């Protein structure tokens, strides 16, 4: 296929996905810092901790009493920090902050009114429900095709561009923006490929889930002791660090405790190791370890950390943020170059 034809496809793919890149890039550049934003906005709450051991059972009971039949997830329970519960039903989502020693509910937020919640919903559904989820998936596939055609077009100059052997032409505005478009596209190429492939994988799951009709939560009372379960795991599996607890949504469900094993690679998601526990007896029913899973499952475990930059510190997040901004930049400069060619 001739370069002229590929260039035509590349241009049209860029135009079609232009607004998508702007929305995904800007929202993604902010969302990569969502934990820090939420920490500043709502989690930095003073509490007088007077005991040595947190009482998770007391806290769970207090939240269940206030929100019966809601789905409960204990999202944060680090030592000497406020407990953060994630509560959900079919229409609402709340974050409840509880003193781990007294079970006092310190703060109760409607998470849907928070900026990061609004931005996340924009990022995965455009606030358009199932149709928006499907559109995000389709635009992601088109963006991948745009990257592929771009690789083909610049295949002979990618290495030269990385080595700064391609001059930036400054005499004419069109040539200048063309050079910048090439440099930004090439330097952001690898991570953009990672982001779009992982994004397509995630959006497929989100779109598929949106087509299903969820059951309303009918959370049962937790009969067993979560305190004893965590102590038992610490004693019997000291290499396991629990990070997230999902309480049963229905009477037939189980307590699921997610976390990391010491020998797991840093790029595996915490949600692929789990202990399934009977909420009545406290008996461990099953254990899932990502280290023992199939290759496909391990690759699936890498998707979320790679997409959101969860595997690194602040510098990785800053890098992700800059790469996220490359999408809007490529969209705007690409549109400018197309408009110039069409006009003249």
NUTIFI-421984 format. One record per residue (C-alpha): x, y, z. Coordinates in nm, 3 decimals. Layout:
REM NUTIFI-421984
u/v/w
X/Y/Z
...
This chain:
REM NUTIFI-421984
u/v/w
0.000/0.000/0.000
0.134/0.344/-0.093
0.240/0.597/0.168
-0.012/0.844/0.026
-0.300/0.606/0.100
-0.169/0.527/0.448
-0.127/0.898/0.514
-0.489/0.953/0.412
-0.605/0.685/0.656
-0.381/0.829/0.930
-0.528/1.176/0.877
-0.888/1.060/0.888
-0.830/0.838/1.190
-0.672/1.138/1.364
-0.970/1.359/1.281
-1.224/1.100/1.396
-1.045/1.035/1.725
-0.943/1.398/1.783
-1.201/1.488/2.047
-1.158/1.145/2.206
-0.784/1.210/2.247
-0.848/1.548/2.404
-1.097/1.406/2.657
-0.897/1.091/2.735
-0.565/1.273/2.749
-0.671/1.559/2.975
-0.881/1.343/3.208
-0.613/1.072/3.221
-0.339/1.325/3.296
-0.535/1.428/3.607
-0.668/1.086/3.708
-0.317/0.943/3.736
-0.296/1.156/4.054
-0.642/1.059/4.180
-0.515/0.902/4.502
-0.326/1.219/4.593
-0.625/1.436/4.501
-0.864/1.230/4.713
-0.614/1.227/4.999
-0.603/1.607/4.996
-0.973/1.659/4.950
-1.133/1.408/5.179
-0.906/1.162/5.359
-0.684/1.395/5.557
-0.911/1.384/5.864
-0.771/1.409/6.218
-0.872/1.141/6.466
-0.767/1.061/6.822
-0.630/0.708/6.814
-0.611/0.580/7.168
-0.590/0.203/7.136
-0.334/-0.033/6.995
-0.545/-0.259/6.779
-0.812/-0.139/6.535
-1.155/-0.296/6.569
-1.271/-0.371/6.215
-1.573/-0.567/6.337
-1.704/-0.270/6.531
-1.648/-0.038/6.236
-1.821/-0.274/5.990
-2.121/-0.308/6.223
-2.147/0.070/6.258
-2.147/0.125/5.882
-2.388/-0.163/5.814
-2.628/-0.027/6.075
-2.630/0.312/5.904
-2.642/0.169/5.551
-2.827/-0.165/5.563
-2.838/-0.366/5.241
-2.565/-0.155/5.075
-2.260/-0.328/4.927
-1.961/-0.261/5.155
-1.594/-0.260/5.066
-1.316/-0.173/5.307
-1.091/0.015/5.067
-0.825/0.148/5.304
-0.726/0.014/5.644
-0.361/0.100/5.700
-0.232/0.111/6.055
-0.303/0.433/6.247
-0.511/0.574/5.963
-0.881/0.639/5.923
-1.071/0.346/5.772
-1.221/0.422/5.431
-1.534/0.231/5.330
-1.658/0.228/4.973
-2.038/0.186/4.971
-2.245/0.109/4.663
-2.597/0.042/4.547
-2.752/0.062/4.201
-2.794/0.440/4.211
-2.541/0.579/4.458
-2.186/0.548/4.577
-2.051/0.684/4.905
-1.723/0.701/5.090
-1.745/0.668/5.467
-1.449/0.746/5.695
-1.445/0.569/6.030
-1.225/0.586/6.337
-1.078/0.231/6.353
-1.071/0.228/6.732
-1.406/0.382/6.828
-1.609/0.308/6.510
-1.712/0.674/6.504
-1.816/0.780/6.154
-1.599/1.087/6.102
-1.708/1.184/5.754
-1.964/1.062/5.503
-1.933/1.171/5.140
-2.146/1.128/4.831
-1.865/1.007/4.606
-2.060/1.090/4.290
-2.033/1.460/4.372
-1.652/1.444/4.397
-1.439/1.579/4.112
-1.240/1.259/4.064
-1.562/1.055/4.043
-1.702/1.287/3.775
-1.374/1.276/3.585
-1.348/0.897/3.605
-1.701/0.857/3.471
-1.613/1.091/3.185
-1.300/0.886/3.116
-1.474/0.548/3.088
-1.826/0.636/2.965
-1.844/1.005/2.861
-2.134/1.026/3.110
-2.341/0.852/2.841
-2.414/0.517/3.004
-2.372/0.197/2.806
-2.353/0.384/2.474
-2.069/0.595/2.609
-1.881/0.284/2.725
-1.911/0.128/2.380
-1.800/0.452/2.212
-1.490/0.467/2.432
-1.406/0.111/2.325
-1.455/0.189/1.954
-1.255/0.513/1.968
-0.977/0.329/2.150
-0.956/0.078/1.865
-0.948/0.363/1.609
-0.671/0.537/1.804
-0.469/0.216/1.798
-0.512/0.207/1.419
-0.400/0.571/1.407
-0.084/0.483/1.599
-0.024/0.186/1.370
-0.051/0.396/1.054
0.174/0.658/1.214
0.440/0.395/1.284
0.425/0.285/0.922
0.453/0.640/0.789
0.748/0.736/1.010
0.913/0.393/1.019
1.229/0.520/0.848
1.273/0.819/1.077
1.169/0.686/1.420
1.525/0.610/1.532
1.656/0.937/1.388
1.385/1.129/1.571
1.466/0.956/1.899
1.832/1.050/1.850
1.739/1.411/1.761
1.885/1.374/1.412
1.572/1.512/1.250
1.581/1.891/1.241
1.292/2.100/1.368
1.203/2.338/1.088
1.122/2.682/1.226
1.093/2.899/0.915
0.731/2.815/0.838
0.459/2.759/1.093
0.327/2.451/0.913
0.674/2.291/0.900
0.734/2.378/1.265
0.412/2.212/1.384
0.477/1.916/1.156
0.817/1.866/1.322
0.668/1.897/1.670
0.390/1.654/1.577
0.651/1.401/1.468
0.874/1.445/1.774
0.593/1.425/2.028
0.434/1.130/1.847
0.760/0.934/1.833
0.875/1.007/2.188
0.532/0.927/2.333
0.480/0.628/2.102
0.579/0.338/2.328
0.380/0.447/2.631
0.085/0.552/2.416
0.075/0.200/2.272
0.076/0.060/2.626
-0.200/0.301/2.731
-0.424/0.234/2.432
-0.391/-0.147/2.445
-0.456/-0.159/2.819
-0.731/0.101/2.776
-0.905/-0.110/2.510
-0.882/-0.414/2.740
-1.030/-0.223/3.033
-1.301/-0.054/2.825
-1.405/-0.390/2.682
-1.466/-0.517/3.035
-1.649/-0.197/3.129
-1.869/-0.209/2.817
-1.944/-0.579/2.869
-2.038/-0.518/3.233
-2.264/-0.234/3.125
-2.471/-0.473/2.913
-2.552/-0.688/3.216
-2.836/-0.607/3.457
-2.685/-0.593/3.808
-2.869/-0.727/4.108
-2.946/-0.480/4.387
-2.722/-0.541/4.689
-2.870/-0.730/4.983
-2.567/-0.750/5.209
-2.603/-1.000/5.495
-2.485/-0.943/5.848
-2.121/-1.046/5.896
-2.134/-1.317/6.160
-1.765/-1.406/6.174
-1.491/-1.174/6.301
-1.288/-0.986/6.040
-1.037/-0.907/6.316
-0.973/-1.277/6.372
-0.957/-1.347/5.997
-0.687/-1.084/5.942
-0.490/-1.207/6.244
-0.516/-1.562/6.113
-0.389/-1.457/5.769
-0.101/-1.267/5.928
-0.001/-1.573/6.126
-0.049/-1.839/5.857
0.051/-1.632/5.550
0.296/-1.369/5.675
0.414/-1.299/5.318
0.062/-1.177/5.228
-0.032/-0.811/5.280
-0.408/-0.748/5.265
-0.504/-0.421/5.097
-0.875/-0.445/5.015
-1.172/-0.628/5.165
-1.494/-0.688/4.974
-1.782/-0.788/5.198
-2.058/-1.012/5.057
-2.315/-0.840/4.838
-2.565/-1.126/4.859
-2.627/-1.405/5.111
-2.468/-1.654/4.872
-2.149/-1.449/4.837
-1.829/-1.461/5.043
-1.584/-1.223/5.204
-1.300/-1.158/4.958
-0.968/-1.028/5.088
-0.730/-0.899/4.822
-0.366/-0.802/4.851
-0.006/-0.869/4.756
0.240/-1.147/4.823
0.597/-1.042/4.895
0.746/-1.221/4.594
0.494/-1.084/4.343
0.636/-0.854/4.072
0.550/-0.488/4.125
0.343/-0.471/3.805
0.081/-0.727/3.916
-0.254/-0.597/4.037
-0.347/-0.647/4.402
-0.691/-0.771/4.295
-0.568/-1.100/4.146
-0.461/-1.250/4.480
-0.755/-1.334/4.700
-0.876/-1.530/5.001
-1.243/-1.631/4.979
-1.391/-1.666/5.327
-1.726/-1.783/5.464
-1.885/-1.480/5.633
-2.065/-1.703/5.883
-1.788/-1.936/6.000
-1.468/-1.751/5.904
-1.343/-2.059/5.720
-1.105/-1.998/5.430
-1.280/-2.157/5.131
-1.023/-2.089/4.859
-0.696/-1.909/4.790
-0.599/-1.759/4.454
-0.239/-1.660/4.381
-0.147/-1.475/4.065
0.197/-1.635/4.079
0.032/-1.972/4.014
-0.206/-1.848/3.743
-0.184/-1.896/3.366
0.016/-1.659/3.146
-0.305/-1.502/3.015
-0.423/-1.434/3.370
-0.088/-1.280/3.460
-0.107/-1.052/3.157
-0.460/-0.955/3.260
-0.327/-0.872/3.607
-0.081/-0.625/3.453
-0.343/-0.427/3.261
-0.472/-0.193/3.533
-0.131/-0.108/3.693
0.016/-0.039/3.348
-0.276/0.178/3.241
-0.297/0.389/3.556
0.073/0.399/3.646
0.005/0.220/3.976
0.338/0.036/3.970
0.559/0.341/4.033
0.601/0.650/4.244
0.549/1.017/4.171
0.793/1.029/3.878
0.609/0.752/3.694
0.283/0.940/3.747
0.436/1.262/3.618
0.560/1.075/3.310
0.212/0.927/3.255
0.060/1.271/3.292
0.290/1.417/3.024
0.219/1.125/2.791
-0.151/1.176/2.852
-0.115/1.536/2.739
0.059/1.420/2.422
-0.277/1.293/2.291
-0.446/1.635/2.291
-0.129/1.790/2.149
-0.117/1.539/1.861
-0.487/1.591/1.799
-0.462/1.970/1.782
-0.144/1.981/1.571
-0.277/1.704/1.347
-0.599/1.899/1.287
-0.399/2.215/1.216
-0.183/2.038/0.957
-0.489/1.878/0.793
-0.666/2.214/0.780
-0.362/2.380/0.624
-0.334/2.114/0.356
-0.706/2.130/0.281
-0.703/2.509/0.265
-0.400/2.542/0.041
